[in-house]
Amino acid sequence: MSIASNIQSFNDLLKNTQARLIAVSKTKPNEDLLAAYKTGQRAFGENKVQELARKSAELPNDIEWHMIGHLQRNKVKYLAPFIHLIHGVDSLRLLQEINKQAAKHDRVINCLLQVYIADEETKFGLSEEEVKELLRSEAFKELNNIKVVGLMGMATNTDDQTQIRQEFRSLKTLFEELKTFSSSNVEMNEISMGMTGDYQIACEEGSTMVRIGSAIFGARNYH
Ligand SMILES: *Cc1c(COP(=O)(O)O)cnc(C)c1O
């Protein structure tokens, strides 16, 4: 299967869902991204700041770049001029830095709050309580150069479909609850959930963005 036909298949699969495709191109060469681009794909996800910044400089500038990995505060400045959406925001301090760098470029940067839904040891993601606390805080309300447009979550890496479904459902439930939350810098529209292994369940549970890497570009070679 070619990259172009894989993209085509996903577009067909997603037609009857609410989700759109974020092509996760981390570790892949520019030629692979261009093969996807030629089919009309414009949303690409990367998880390393340096790689994302380099590719954005080398590839067509109507690409929509999504930062899907963990973002360190000292690297926000490299993405601030152009990033379309930051998926993995997991602290107020990070939001404050994004806000500061966005202001320098006279932009409003869209962000998703990463919520910890898995039953796994991981450093990243906010609990439901922490999400609510963050959104209610006075410090958050002052941030005019960011907008929280939704939530992002990753399910446990397991074969237990019931568990995966429950985890996605808990994210959707929180999302619906937060939709009633009113603030000028919050507009809950997006739920980023689902990857190659679990996108079908994620779509059934209301995902609006699936982040697909290996099913499009093939297995990744880390070296
Ligand atoms: C790598 C990555 C993906 C894509 O993973 P695949 O299993 O290759 O589809 C999705 N989301 C995040 C946060 C990732 O780091």
The ligand as a Gaussian input file, in Angstrom:
#p B3LYP/6-31G(d) Opt

LIG

0 1
 C        3.088000       8.759000      17.598000
 C        1.826000       9.295000      18.115000
 C        0.603000       8.999000      17.493000
 C        0.460000       8.093000      16.285000
 O        0.724000       6.771000      16.635000
 P        0.395000       5.536000      15.637000
 O        0.162000       4.400000      16.561000
 O        1.616000       5.358000      14.796000
 O       -0.794000       5.892000      14.847000
 C       -0.544000       9.578000      18.013000
 N       -0.503000      10.387000      19.081000
 C        0.648000      10.691000      19.712000
 C        0.623000      11.600000      20.890000
 C        1.851000      10.147000      19.262000
 O        2.990000      10.459000      19.891000

